[in-house]
Amino acid sequence: MKSMVFSLGTAALFFAVSCWGAGWNFAVSGILSLLLYGALLLLTKPRKKIGGVDVELISGGEELEKKLQEAREDFASIGQSMAAIEDLELKRESQRLHKTAGNLIHFLEKNPEKIMSARRFIDYYQDTASKLLKKYVELQDTGLKTEDVTRLKVRIKQALLTLNRAFEGQFEKLMENELMDMDADIRLLKQTMKMEGYEE
């Protein structure tokens, strides 16, 4: 929006100065103003980036950005629910969930090629966690203490424990190549040190 206002304002100013100030032909000033508007709009348009690379330069970049945005929205929702939870054990589990999700999203932002591999996490696990915590807060806010409500709260806690394991499992799968590379680097380092007499 800001880029559009800036571009339009600059083009209008150019038109006024060229047409009425400099006495250029009305049609020429109009065409040049339109071209200036289009050029400025392209130049000042905010660029979406993933991992420091323009989305437009990444193959399937728009789809990847959309998925990443979904993940960010669910992450924010988990954070809002987490802040409202009164039960200490559930709050602790939701904090753990929130931290893992944040680390995973940060990893995806740096490694956009892994975003499609994280679809299960984004579309199912994180989305489910977001909805469950939101419903829990709604339930908590009713103030009801019936047996059914208490039983449901216990089930939500159990589901969160399972989701925490799933979050960590999904993150580990995404990091599989990095973990293997690190392991290979350590083995190579040990062999090199042994060959050079630094290790018994």
Secondary structure, DSSP 8 states (H G I E B T S, - for coil): -HHHHHHHHHHHHHHHIIIIIS---HHHHHHHHHHHHHHHHHHHS---EETTEEGGGSTTHHHHHHHHHHHHHHHHHHHHHHHH---HHHHHHHHHHHHHHHHHHHHHHH-GGGTGGGHHIIIIIIHHHHHHHHHHHHHHHHT---HHHHHHHHHHHHHHHHHHHHHHHHHHHHTHHHHHHHHHHHHHHHHHHHHTTS--
